[in-house]
Amino acid sequence: MRNAWICLSFLLLVFAACGRKAGETAAADNPFFSEFATPFGVPPFDEIGPVHFPPAFEKGMADQKKEIEAITAEPGSPTFANTLEALERSGGLLDKVAGVFFNLTSSHTNEELQTIEKDIAPKLAQHADDIAMNAALFGRVKAVYNDREALSLTPEQGRLLEETYKNFVRGGAGLEAEKQARLRSINEELSLLSVQFGENILKENNAFELVIEDEADLTGLPAAVVSGAADAAKERGKPGRWVFTLHKPSLIPFLQYSERRELREKMFTAYIKRGANGNELDNTARAARMAALRVERAGLLGYPTHADYVLEKNMAKTPRAVYDFLEKLWKPALARAGAEAAEMQAMIRAEGKTFELQPWDWWYYAEKVKKAKFDIDEASLRPYFQLENVRDGAFMVANRLFGITFEERADIPKYHQDVRVFEVKDADGSHLAVLYVDYFPRASKQGGAWMSSFRDQSIRDGRDIRPVISNNGNFSKPTADQPALISFEEALTLFHEFGHALHGILTRCAYESLSGTSVPRDFVELPSQIMENWARHRDVLKMYARHYRSGEPIPDELLDKMDRARVFNQGFETVEYLAACFLDMDWHTMTEAAEPETLKFDAQAMARLGLIPQIVSRYLSPYFAHIFSGGYSSGYYSYVWAEVLDSDAFEAFKETGLFDPETAASFRRNILEPGGTEDPMILYKRFRGREPRIEPLLQKRGLD
């Protein structure tokens, strides 16, 4: 198992924990208490119900407690095998249950599962702390660690030993009893706050709807957008009307094309006020409380700030390094964004209007300027990006690079009718993984896009246990009269998450806690973001971007326009993202455990940056799920940090050929397969022959 307490702490951050009290179910009837009799041992979703989770979690924790007791009761001297490896392999049932539960609470939740979340979250936090602060267990780990120079360990074993020891220390193993008790209390409270934060955002997303009754208010919206809104209205019991929501496939097209400025303002305002409406779903106090608790926890563990605590394990290492990196990009990006705003304001004046450009105008006028300058807009591109073709394009790139294939399977259970399931095979035909893809929004699903796993890869008793991976998105759905046509940005997102999936699919490690995406946060985005480079490359676009009616590939004329518009609006996109990065770092470099007024904190952070009023940070604190209910606190910068890596790494393919076999084999061998078994910079240099350079990133974003 993944070093249970390490794994559970991570899952509590990433998936916002779990739990609920429910009626007991007989052990004989609980699917978790026996091997899953399904193809490749995937979860039998049709047999699993909410009632099965509480007893399975309880038994999973109890079983692992006994396994830990057996390790500490071992009469022989501590060894790697009887301590480190035994700990790593403990908690199998708990992992099995958590793998299913956390994916469902993210992808297809309900009130019962949400109630379970609130009940089990503090129990899991306590269980993780019981392991992290077990003095006898830590004593054995420390004994092996102190003797490490005399041991004949493989590099992966050495890495497991080092990471396990560090995580015990970081988990409070060396603290005196009083401080350990306080640390337990903090961890328990944070687990509950994280659950509620994420749940509130989901409810806020689902609560808002813009209902249009007058067809005149649809002016400017493309036919496909109108059709989708009509379908949404029917689903919500409002036939004959049009419903727009805060889900991105509904929100962004509305902001891009609606000529009703007051309605754009209403939609945009509802989006940025999520979690800050002064109701029972308000997250403002919750965010401040979480930040204060993180300050206190860092202090207990000997770190000046939460960011210092987090970044110690990342490539960046220190908050100063992150700030310095962000500031290098901020100045040119802000200048570019200011020029973009001036260009839009000029268009407003040219139209004979006198209002000042506002944030809810940006998408609308960006589309108009783009159309005027390059004769291209999203509406002209969307017909070439049918969802299934984009997905198959990602599969094609993986096949051309690594020889792997994807076979859809109808005999594998799935948790929702929208889900598609594929068996992934290696070039020699051997089984590699099961891949679930779940691409459409629904009320039971959190927003955004992500990769996760139901089971991680490991090697036990000489047997390679292959992973079960999931890709999730919230992309544009099919309408009554056409298939799912997604935007080019959504296509890039699909390729991005598929890159994470490849990291999980192709990994070959002995230990779960080091396999796949179990790498530093600012390295994990390299395998995902490099896939976006293929997605946007002209030669690859001609392979998968085909008109959904004619089947004709995207024409050279349109590709030429895309090339000319390549860096259009990059000032905006870079600035709104970097603003969120700075906000994340500002929260987590606090040195006092105070609870500042959240909205005032946000405003002051943006004022210090000099953010222009026409742009709002990509995330404001009350709905900044990445850092308050996900695993990205002090780590949101990692996307652009990794973009330095992916831009530089893709240059290797441009130098040798997009699908050069030797370069692809090196990337697989040195980046994808090793997981977290070595320092990421060592892995990168082994692939590239040197450290990464920032110039390719600046060129790609048009900031050079």
LOVEXPA-615697 format. One record per residue (C-alpha): x, y, z; residue number from 1. Coordinates in steps of 0.05 Angstrom, whole numbers. Example, Ala and Ser with C-alpha at 12.3 -4.5 7.8 and 13.67 -1.06 7.14 Angstrom:
<atom <246,-90,156>,1>;
<atom <273,-21,143>,2>;
END
This chain:
<atom <0,0,0>,1>;
<atom <21,72,-5>,2>;
<atom <54,86,62>,3>;
<atom <-14,92,91>,4>;
<atom <-8,156,130>,5>;
<atom <28,191,72>,6>;
<atom <-25,166,23>,7>;
<atom <-83,186,67>,8>;
<atom <-56,255,80>,9>;
<atom <-49,266,5>,10>;
<atom <-119,239,-10>,11>;
<atom <-149,283,44>,12>;
<atom <-118,343,9>,13>;
<atom <-132,323,-63>,14>;
<atom <-202,295,-57>,15>;
<atom <-227,332,4>,16>;
<atom <-234,270,48>,17>;
<atom <-292,224,59>,18>;
<atom <-343,193,106>,19>;
<atom <-414,184,135>,20>;
<atom <-450,141,186>,21>;
<atom <-495,90,153>,22>;
<atom <-530,26,170>,23>;
<atom <-485,-34,181>,24>;
<atom <-481,-85,126>,25>;
<atom <-462,-157,134>,26>;
<atom <-390,-172,118>,27>;
<atom <-411,-227,71>,28>;
<atom <-450,-176,30>,29>;
<atom <-397,-122,27>,30>;
<atom <-361,-122,-41>,31>;
<atom <-298,-94,-10>,32>;
<atom <-287,-155,34>,33>;
<atom <-271,-201,-23>,34>;
<atom <-232,-197,-88>,35>;
<atom <-269,-158,-142>,36>;
<atom <-293,-211,-192>,37>;
<atom <-289,-164,-251>,38>;
<atom <-243,-156,-311>,39>;
<atom <-175,-134,-285>,40>;
<atom <-204,-128,-215>,41>;
<atom <-237,-61,-227>,42>;
<atom <-291,-39,-177>,43>;
<atom <-360,-72,-187>,44>;
<atom <-397,-6,-186>,45>;
<atom <-465,-39,-195>,46>;
<atom <-454,-77,-130>,47>;
<atom <-426,-20,-88>,48>;
<atom <-472,27,-51>,49>;
<atom <-463,81,2>,50>;
<atom <-479,31,57>,51>;
<atom <-416,-8,42>,52>;
<atom <-366,48,54>,53>;
<atom <-370,61,130>,54>;
<atom <-358,-12,151>,55>;
<atom <-305,-20,98>,56>;
<atom <-268,42,121>,57>;
<atom <-273,19,193>,58>;
<atom <-246,-50,177>,59>;
<atom <-192,-21,133>,60>;
<atom <-167,22,189>,61>;
<atom <-172,-34,240>,62>;
<atom <-135,-82,194>,63>;
<atom <-79,-33,184>,64>;
<atom <-74,-19,258>,65>;
<atom <-61,-93,268>,66>;
<atom <-10,-93,213>,67>;
<atom <27,-35,246>,68>;
<atom <24,-71,313>,69>;
<atom <56,-132,281>,70>;
<atom <113,-88,253>,71>;
<atom <127,-56,321>,72>;
<atom <123,-124,356>,73>;
<atom <174,-155,309>,74>;
<atom <227,-185,355>,75>;
<atom <284,-179,305>,76>;
<atom <325,-117,292>,77>;
<atom <293,-66,245>,78>;
<atom <308,-80,172>,79>;
<atom <284,-51,107>,80>;
<atom <242,-112,95>,81>;
<atom <209,-120,163>,82>;
<atom <197,-46,174>,83>;
<atom <198,-2,111>,84>;
<atom <170,-53,62>,85>;
<atom <121,-81,113>,86>;
<atom <95,-10,126>,87>;
<atom <91,4,51>,88>;
<atom <50,-60,40>,89>;
<atom <2,-46,98>,90>;
<atom <-69,-19,91>,91>;
<atom <-89,-56,28>,92>;
<atom <-163,-56,44>,93>;
<atom <-162,17,64>,94>;
<atom <-130,36,-2>,95>;
<atom <-181,-6,-39>,96>;
<atom <-240,29,-6>,97>;
<atom <-210,99,-11>,98>;
<atom <-194,90,-84>,99>;
<atom <-267,79,-100>,100>;
<atom <-296,128,-50>,101>;
<atom <-254,189,-66>,102>;
<atom <-265,181,-140>,103>;
<atom <-340,178,-130>,104>;
<atom <-342,238,-84>,105>;
<atom <-306,277,-139>,106>;
<atom <-341,248,-200>,107>;
<atom <-410,225,-180>,108>;
<atom <-429,245,-109>,109>;
<atom <-495,250,-73>,110>;
<atom <-521,270,-5>,111>;
<atom <-507,202,26>,112>;
<atom <-434,203,3>,113>;
<atom <-427,275,26>,114>;
<atom <-452,256,95>,115>;
<atom <-402,199,97>,116>;
<atom <-347,249,79>,117>;
<atom <-361,291,140>,118>;
<atom <-362,231,187>,119>;
<atom <-301,193,162>,120>;
<atom <-255,253,148>,121>;
<atom <-234,264,221>,122>;
<atom <-228,189,232>,123>;
<atom <-180,183,173>,124>;
<atom <-141,242,198>,125>;
<atom <-135,210,266>,126>;
<atom <-116,143,236>,127>;
<atom <-61,177,194>,128>;
<atom <-36,214,255>,129>;
<atom <-36,149,296>,130>;
<atom <13,120,246>,131>;
<atom <55,183,237>,132>;
<atom <63,193,312>,133>;
<atom <73,120,331>,134>;
<atom <138,125,371>,135>;
<atom <155,51,365>,136>;
<atom <144,50,290>,137>;
<atom <184,114,281>,138>;
<atom <239,85,323>,139>;
<atom <245,26,276>,140>;
<atom <243,70,214>,141>;
<atom <296,116,244>,142>;
<atom <341,57,261>,143>;
<atom <340,34,188>,144>;
<atom <350,105,164>,145>;
<atom <410,116,209>,146>;
<atom <441,52,183>,147>;
<atom <426,68,110>,148>;
<atom <498,76,88>,149>;
<atom <513,4,107>,150>;
<atom <453,-25,71>,151>;
<atom <454,-52,0>,152>;
<atom <391,-17,-23>,153>;
<atom <368,-6,-94>,154>;
<atom <358,67,-114>,155>;
<atom <283,58,-107>,156>;
<atom <290,27,-38>,157>;
<atom <336,83,-17>,158>;
<atom <285,134,-41>,159>;
<atom <228,99,-4>,160>;
<atom <270,99,60>,161>;
<atom <288,172,53>,162>;
<atom <217,195,37>,163>;
<atom <186,153,92>,164>;
<atom <234,179,145>,165>;
<atom <223,251,123>,166>;
<atom <148,243,124>,167>;
<atom <149,216,195>,168>;
<atom <188,277,217>,169>;
<atom <141,322,177>,170>;
<atom <82,286,207>,171>;
<atom <102,303,279>,172>;
<atom <137,239,300>,173>;
<atom <192,278,336>,174>;
<atom <146,325,374>,175>;
<atom <133,323,448>,176>;
<atom <65,296,470>,177>;
<atom <31,364,480>,178>;
<atom <51,388,411>,179>;
<atom <30,322,380>,180>;
<atom <-39,330,411>,181>;
<atom <-46,399,382>,182>;
<atom <-22,375,314>,183>;
<atom <-75,321,315>,184>;
<atom <-128,372,331>,185>;
<atom <-105,417,273>,186>;
<atom <-104,359,223>,187>;
<atom <-174,338,244>,188>;
<atom <-202,408,237>,189>;
<atom <-168,419,170>,190>;
<atom <-196,355,143>,191>;
<atom <-267,377,159>,192>;
<atom <-257,448,134>,193>;
<atom <-230,421,69>,194>;
<atom <-290,375,59>,195>;
<atom <-339,432,71>,196>;
<atom <-301,481,27>,197>;
<atom <-305,436,-33>,198>;
<atom <-377,416,-20>,199>;
<atom <-398,489,-15>,200>;
<atom <-367,505,-83>,201>;
<atom <-404,447,-115>,202>;
<atom <-469,471,-85>,203>;
<atom <-457,542,-106>,204>;
<atom <-442,519,-177>,205>;
<atom <-507,480,-180>,206>;
<atom <-550,533,-146>,207>;
<atom <-541,588,-198>,208>;
<atom <-577,590,-264>,209>;
<atom <-591,645,-312>,210>;
<atom <-660,631,-342>,211>;
<atom <-675,668,-407>,212>;
<atom <-747,673,-429>,213>;
<atom <-741,726,-483>,214>;
<atom <-707,700,-546>,215>;
<atom <-681,770,-559>,216>;
<atom <-635,761,-499>,217>;
<atom <-599,706,-538>,218>;
<atom <-572,756,-588>,219>;
<atom <-501,740,-610>,220>;
<atom <-499,669,-583>,221>;
<atom <-481,614,-632>,222>;
<atom <-535,565,-650>,223>;
<atom <-500,508,-614>,224>;
<atom <-496,548,-550>,225>;
<atom <-570,565,-554>,226>;
<atom <-587,492,-568>,227>;
<atom <-546,470,-507>,228>;
<atom <-582,521,-464>,229>;
<atom <-650,496,-489>,230>;
<atom <-629,424,-471>,231>;
<atom <-607,448,-402>,232>;
<atom <-675,481,-392>,233>;
<atom <-712,417,-410>,234>;
<atom <-669,377,-362>,235>;
<atom <-687,427,-307>,236>;
<atom <-761,425,-321>,237>;
<atom <-763,491,-358>,238>;
<atom <-782,473,-430>,239>;
<atom <-787,531,-479>,240>;
<atom <-735,571,-442>,241>;
<atom <-659,574,-441>,242>;
<atom <-615,560,-380>,243>;
<atom <-542,580,-371>,244>;
<atom <-501,557,-312>,245>;
<atom <-432,569,-281>,246>;
<atom <-404,506,-312>,247>;
<atom <-349,528,-360>,248>;
<atom <-381,499,-424>,249>;
<atom <-441,544,-409>,250>;
<atom <-407,604,-377>,251>;
<atom <-349,618,-425>,252>;
<atom <-388,617,-491>,253>;
<atom <-439,663,-458>,254>;
<atom <-385,712,-438>,255>;
<atom <-353,707,-507>,256>;
<atom <-415,719,-550>,257>;
<atom <-474,748,-512>,258>;
<atom <-490,819,-535>,259>;
<atom <-529,831,-471>,260>;
<atom <-476,865,-429>,261>;
<atom <-519,866,-366>,262>;
<atom <-528,791,-371>,263>;
<atom <-454,780,-381>,264>;
<atom <-442,820,-318>,265>;
<atom <-494,778,-281>,266>;
<atom <-461,713,-302>,267>;
<atom <-390,736,-287>,268>;
<atom <-408,766,-220>,269>;
<atom <-443,702,-199>,270>;
<atom <-380,663,-219>,271>;
<atom <-330,705,-179>,272>;
<atom <-376,711,-118>,273>;
<atom <-381,636,-107>,274>;
<atom <-368,622,-34>,275>;
<atom <-375,695,-15>,276>;
<atom <-450,707,-15>,277>;
<atom <-459,712,60>,278>;
<atom <-502,649,62>,279>;
<atom <-493,579,91>,280>;
<atom <-445,564,34>,281>;
<atom <-398,622,49>,282>;
<atom <-325,601,49>,283>;
<atom <-292,667,69>,284>;
<atom <-283,651,143>,285>;
<atom <-266,579,125>,286>;
<atom <-208,599,80>,287>;
<atom <-178,645,132>,288>;
<atom <-185,592,186>,289>;
<atom <-150,540,143>,290>;
<atom <-93,588,128>,291>;
<atom <-84,604,202>,292>;
<atom <-84,530,221>,293>;
<atom <-32,517,168>,294>;
<atom <12,571,198>,295>;
<atom <5,541,267>,296>;
<atom <20,471,241>,297>;
<atom <82,494,204>,298>;
<atom <106,527,268>,299>;
<atom <96,464,308>,300>;
<atom <139,426,258>,301>;
<atom <194,478,258>,302>;
<atom <179,515,193>,303>;
<atom <171,591,188>,304>;
<atom <111,585,141>,305>;
<atom <66,533,109>,306>;
<atom <99,548,42>,307>;
<atom <167,529,72>,308>;
<atom <137,464,96>,309>;
<atom <107,447,28>,310>;
<atom <163,471,-17>,311>;
<atom <217,433,20>,312>;
<atom <194,372,-21>,313>;
<atom <184,408,-87>,314>;
<atom <235,428,-140>,315>;
<atom <229,501,-121>,316>;
<atom <250,487,-48>,317>;
<atom <236,557,-20>,318>;
<atom <182,611,-23>,319>;
<atom <234,661,-46>,320>;
<atom <250,618,-106>,321>;
<atom <176,615,-125>,322>;
<atom <166,690,-117>,323>;
<atom <229,705,-158>,324>;
<atom <205,659,-213>,325>;
<atom <135,689,-215>,326>;
<atom <161,760,-215>,327>;
<atom <203,746,-277>,328>;
<atom <140,730,-315>,329>;
<atom <93,781,-282>,330>;
<atom <123,845,-310>,331>;
<atom <123,827,-384>,332>;
<atom <55,792,-377>,333>;
<atom <23,852,-343>,334>;
<atom <51,898,-397>,335>;
<atom <22,853,-451>,336>;
<atom <-46,850,-415>,337>;
<atom <-48,926,-411>,338>;
<atom <-37,931,-486>,339>;
<atom <-92,880,-498>,340>;
<atom <-140,920,-454>,341>;
<atom <-123,984,-492>,342>;
<atom <-138,949,-557>,343>;
<atom <-206,927,-533>,344>;
<atom <-222,996,-505>,345>;
<atom <-206,1025,-573>,346>;
<atom <-256,977,-604>,347>;
<atom <-308,998,-554>,348>;
<atom <-297,1071,-573>,349>;
<atom <-298,1054,-647>,350>;
<atom <-367,1024,-636>,351>;
<atom <-390,1091,-610>,352>;
<atom <-396,1067,-538>,353>;
<atom <-370,1104,-477>,354>;
<atom <-365,1052,-422>,355>;
<atom <-299,1029,-393>,356>;
<atom <-277,958,-406>,357>;
<atom <-296,913,-347>,358>;
<atom <-277,841,-330>,359>;
<atom <-344,815,-357>,360>;
<atom <-328,848,-423>,361>;
<atom <-260,816,-433>,362>;
<atom <-281,750,-465>,363>;
<atom <-331,785,-510>,364>;
<atom <-283,837,-537>,365>;
<atom <-225,788,-541>,366>;
<atom <-266,748,-590>,367>;
<atom <-284,810,-630>,368>;
<atom <-212,835,-633>,369>;
<atom <-187,766,-651>,370>;
<atom <-238,762,-707>,371>;
<atom <-219,831,-733>,372>;
<atom <-144,819,-730>,373>;
<atom <-139,746,-752>,374>;
<atom <-207,730,-782>,375>;
<atom <-214,672,-733>,376>;
<atom <-258,658,-673>,377>;
<atom <-277,598,-632>,378>;
<atom <-341,587,-672>,379>;
<atom <-300,574,-735>,380>;
<atom <-256,524,-699>,381>;
<atom <-306,484,-658>,382>;
<atom <-334,442,-716>,383>;
<atom <-264,411,-724>,384>;
<atom <-260,389,-651>,385>;
<atom <-310,334,-642>,386>;
<atom <-297,305,-573>,387>;
<atom <-287,233,-596>,388>;
<atom <-238,255,-650>,389>;
<atom <-198,295,-599>,390>;
<atom <-196,236,-552>,391>;
<atom <-175,190,-608>,392>;
<atom <-122,242,-628>,393>;
<atom <-92,237,-558>,394>;
<atom <-93,161,-564>,395>;
<atom <-60,167,-632>,396>;
<atom <-3,210,-605>,397>;
<atom <9,160,-549>,398>;
<atom <9,104,-600>,399>;
<atom <58,140,-646>,400>;
<atom <104,156,-587>,401>;
<atom <102,93,-545>,402>;
<atom <67,40,-587>,403>;
<atom <10,32,-538>,404>;
<atom <-62,19,-560>,405>;
<atom <-132,33,-531>,406>;
<atom <-188,-17,-538>,407>;
<atom <-258,3,-514>,408>;
<atom <-289,-49,-469>,409>;
<atom <-363,-57,-458>,410>;
<atom <-355,-112,-406>,411>;
<atom <-321,-69,-353>,412>;
<atom <-367,-38,-299>,413>;
<atom <-373,38,-297>,414>;
<atom <-403,86,-247>,415>;
<atom <-443,130,-295>,416>;
<atom <-471,123,-365>,417>;
<atom <-428,180,-391>,418>;
<atom <-364,141,-375>,419>;
<atom <-325,104,-429>,420>;
<atom <-275,49,-410>,421>;
<atom <-213,28,-448>,422>;
<atom <-161,-27,-438>,423>;
<atom <-91,0,-452>,424>;
<atom <-41,-49,-482>,425>;
<atom <33,-42,-493>,426>;
<atom <67,-48,-561>,427>;
<atom <76,-123,-549>,428>;
<atom <2,-132,-534>,429>;
<atom <10,-140,-459>,430>;
<atom <-39,-107,-411>,431>;
<atom <-18,-40,-384>,432>;
<atom <-79,-8,-351>,433>;
<atom <-153,6,-350>,434>;
<atom <-171,77,-369>,435>;
<atom <-239,109,-351>,436>;
<atom <-256,174,-387>,437>;
<atom <-312,217,-359>,438>;
<atom <-318,282,-398>,439>;
<atom <-386,316,-386>,440>;
<atom <-410,361,-330>,441>;
<atom <-467,342,-283>,442>;
<atom <-493,364,-216>,443>;
<atom <-460,306,-180>,444>;
<atom <-390,323,-206>,445>;
<atom <-340,375,-183>,446>;
<atom <-317,427,-234>,447>;
<atom <-252,428,-272>,448>;
<atom <-212,371,-302>,449>;
<atom <-168,320,-268>,450>;
<atom <-134,252,-269>,451>;
<atom <-140,203,-212>,452>;
<atom <-134,129,-200>,453>;
<atom <-176,73,-171>,454>;
<atom <-113,31,-163>,455>;
<atom <-40,51,-169>,456>;
<atom <15,9,-200>,457>;
<atom <62,-32,-158>,458>;
<atom <102,-97,-159>,459>;
<atom <86,-149,-106>,460>;
<atom <117,-217,-101>,461>;
<atom <146,-208,-170>,462>;
<atom <77,-192,-200>,463>;
<atom <67,-125,-235>,464>;
<atom <-1,-99,-211>,465>;
<atom <-25,-53,-265>,466>;
<atom <-63,11,-251>,467>;
<atom <-136,32,-260>,468>;
<atom <-135,105,-282>,469>;
<atom <-189,158,-291>,470>;
<atom <-192,221,-333>,471>;
<atom <-247,271,-317>,472>;
<atom <-269,335,-350>,473>;
<atom <-327,383,-356>,474>;
<atom <-329,393,-431>,475>;
<atom <-384,416,-478>,476>;
<atom <-439,363,-484>,477>;
<atom <-474,339,-547>,478>;
<atom <-538,377,-564>,479>;
<atom <-602,352,-596>,480>;
<atom <-576,364,-666>,481>;
<atom <-500,354,-663>,482>;
<atom <-446,314,-627>,483>;
<atom <-402,341,-572>,484>;
<atom <-361,397,-605>,485>;
<atom <-310,425,-557>,486>;
<atom <-268,488,-559>,487>;
<atom <-194,486,-576>,488>;
<atom <-179,503,-504>,489>;
<atom <-220,443,-482>,490>;
<atom <-181,401,-531>,491>;
<atom <-117,424,-498>,492>;
<atom <-146,406,-430>,493>;
<atom <-164,336,-454>,494>;
<atom <-93,325,-478>,495>;
<atom <-67,354,-413>,496>;
<atom <-105,306,-368>,497>;
<atom <-88,249,-415>,498>;
<atom <-15,265,-403>,499>;
<atom <-26,254,-328>,500>;
<atom <-61,189,-346>,501>;
<atom <0,167,-386>,502>;
<atom <43,181,-325>,503>;
<atom <-1,133,-285>,504>;
<atom <-8,82,-341>,505>;
<atom <65,75,-361>,506>;
<atom <98,76,-292>,507>;
<atom <138,15,-270>,508>;
<atom <156,19,-197>,509>;
<atom <160,-30,-140>,510>;
<atom <123,13,-90>,511>;
<atom <56,48,-96>,512>;
<atom <79,108,-56>,513>;
<atom <131,124,-109>,514>;
<atom <94,103,-172>,515>;
<atom <62,144,-227>,516>;
<atom <44,215,-207>,517>;
<atom <73,209,-136>,518>;
<atom <125,262,-153>,519>;
<atom <137,333,-129>,520>;
<atom <79,379,-146>,521>;
<atom <120,424,-191>,522>;
<atom <144,364,-231>,523>;
<atom <79,327,-238>,524>;
<atom <53,376,-291>,525>;
<atom <110,360,-340>,526>;
<atom <79,296,-368>,527>;
<atom <12,330,-374>,528>;
<atom <32,397,-404>,529>;
<atom <80,368,-455>,530>;
<atom <20,333,-487>,531>;
<atom <-10,402,-502>,532>;
<atom <48,415,-548>,533>;
<atom <28,357,-593>,534>;
<atom <-45,378,-588>,535>;
<atom <-30,446,-618>,536>;
<atom <24,425,-667>,537>;
<atom <3,438,-739>,538>;
<atom <21,368,-764>,539>;
<atom <-17,334,-707>,540>;
<atom <-78,378,-715>,541>;
<atom <-84,355,-787>,542>;
<atom <-88,284,-761>,543>;
<atom <-144,291,-711>,544>;
<atom <-180,358,-723>,545>;
<atom <-233,339,-774>,546>;
<atom <-299,371,-790>,547>;
<atom <-354,333,-754>,548>;
<atom <-398,332,-817>,549>;
<atom <-351,324,-876>,550>;
<atom <-294,289,-841>,551>;
<atom <-245,335,-877>,552>;
<atom <-182,354,-839>,553>;
<atom <-175,425,-814>,554>;
<atom <-154,467,-874>,555>;
<atom <-86,500,-881>,556>;
<atom <-119,568,-885>,557>;
<atom <-149,559,-816>,558>;
<atom <-83,531,-789>,559>;
<atom <-47,592,-816>,560>;
<atom <-96,637,-778>,561>;
<atom <-85,596,-715>,562>;
<atom <-10,605,-722>,563>;
<atom <-17,680,-730>,564>;
<atom <-62,684,-670>,565>;
<atom <-18,637,-628>,566>;
<atom <1,688,-574>,567>;
<atom <-64,728,-578>,568>;
<atom <-92,743,-508>,569>;
<atom <-31,712,-474>,570>;
<atom <-23,774,-431>,571>;
<atom <-92,762,-401>,572>;
<atom <-83,687,-394>,573>;
<atom <-15,694,-361>,574>;
<atom <-35,751,-315>,575>;
<atom <-100,720,-289>,576>;
<atom <-63,655,-275>,577>;
<atom <-2,688,-242>,578>;
<atom <-48,730,-198>,579>;
<atom <-76,666,-169>,580>;
<atom <-5,640,-159>,581>;
<atom <14,702,-119>,582>;
<atom <-51,697,-79>,583>;
<atom <-35,625,-61>,584>;
<atom <36,644,-39>,585>;
<atom <12,705,0>,586>;
<atom <-36,662,41>,587>;
<atom <17,610,55>,588>;
<atom <76,655,72>,589>;
<atom <37,685,131>,590>;
<atom <79,679,194>,591>;
<atom <24,690,246>,592>;
<atom <-35,645,257>,593>;
<atom <-84,702,248>,594>;
<atom <-149,698,209>,595>;
<atom <-151,759,163>,596>;
<atom <-214,783,129>,597>;
<atom <-212,741,66>,598>;
<atom <-240,790,15>,599>;
<atom <-196,846,42>,600>;
<atom <-136,799,39>,601>;
<atom <-151,784,-34>,602>;
<atom <-159,857,-51>,603>;
<atom <-94,877,-17>,604>;
<atom <-57,820,-52>,605>;
<atom <-81,844,-120>,606>;
<atom <-66,917,-104>,607>;
<atom <6,899,-86>,608>;
<atom <13,865,-154>,609>;
<atom <-16,925,-191>,610>;
<atom <-67,880,-225>,611>;
<atom <-106,921,-275>,612>;
<atom <-181,928,-259>,613>;
<atom <-203,896,-324>,614>;
<atom <-176,829,-300>,615>;
<atom <-197,787,-240>,616>;
<atom <-151,733,-213>,617>;
<atom <-167,665,-242>,618>;
<atom <-187,644,-172>,619>;
<atom <-208,685,-112>,620>;
<atom <-200,654,-44>,621>;
<atom <-273,634,-29>,622>;
<atom <-273,587,-90>,623>;
<atom <-198,572,-95>,624>;
<atom <-209,497,-91>,625>;
<atom <-139,480,-113>,626>;
<atom <-109,507,-48>,627>;
<atom <-166,500,2>,628>;
<atom <-197,433,-17>,629>;
<atom <-144,405,-63>,630>;
<atom <-71,389,-58>,631>;
<atom <-41,452,-88>,632>;
<atom <-31,498,-27>,633>;
<atom <35,534,-39>,634>;
<atom <37,496,-105>,635>;
<atom <-9,531,-155>,636>;
<atom <53,561,-186>,637>;
<atom <73,490,-208>,638>;
<atom <35,495,-274>,639>;
<atom <79,550,-301>,640>;
<atom <142,522,-267>,641>;
<atom <129,457,-304>,642>;
<atom <115,496,-367>,643>;
<atom <188,514,-367>,644>;
<atom <202,439,-366>,645>;
<atom <151,419,-418>,646>;
<atom <170,475,-466>,647>;
<atom <243,457,-461>,648>;
<atom <229,382,-465>,649>;
<atom <186,389,-527>,650>;
<atom <245,423,-561>,651>;
<atom <279,355,-559>,652>;
<atom <223,326,-601>,653>;
<atom <225,385,-648>,654>;
<atom <300,374,-656>,655>;
<atom <295,299,-670>,656>;
<atom <224,292,-698>,657>;
<atom <155,296,-667>,658>;
<atom <151,221,-659>,659>;
<atom <224,202,-659>,660>;
<atom <228,132,-628>,661>;
<atom <292,143,-589>,662>;
<atom <270,209,-560>,663>;
<atom <202,180,-541>,664>;
<atom <235,118,-510>,665>;
<atom <280,163,-469>,666>;
<atom <221,205,-445>,667>;
<atom <183,142,-425>,668>;
<atom <244,111,-391>,669>;
<atom <268,173,-355>,670>;
<atom <205,214,-341>,671>;
<atom <143,170,-343>,672>;
<atom <165,102,-317>,673>;
<atom <206,122,-255>,674>;
<atom <151,158,-218>,675>;
<atom <181,188,-155>,676>;
<atom <239,139,-149>,677>;
<atom <292,193,-161>,678>;
<atom <301,267,-154>,679>;
<atom <262,300,-212>,680>;
<atom <319,344,-235>,681>;
<atom <363,282,-242>,682>;
<atom <309,249,-284>,683>;
<atom <301,311,-327>,684>;
<atom <375,319,-339>,685>;
<atom <380,245,-357>,686>;
<atom <327,257,-411>,687>;
<atom <350,325,-436>,688>;
<atom <425,322,-421>,689>;
<atom <421,388,-383>,690>;
<atom <377,431,-339>,691>;
<atom <317,464,-371>,692>;
<atom <319,534,-402>,693>;
<atom <265,586,-394>,694>;
<atom <271,615,-465>,695>;
<atom <224,565,-499>,696>;
<atom <169,583,-449>,697>;
<atom <176,658,-460>,698>;
<atom <174,647,-535>,699>;
<atom <113,602,-531>,700>;
<atom <75,654,-490>,701>;
<atom <99,712,-533>,702>;
<atom <134,744,-473>,703>;
<atom <205,743,-502>,704>;
END
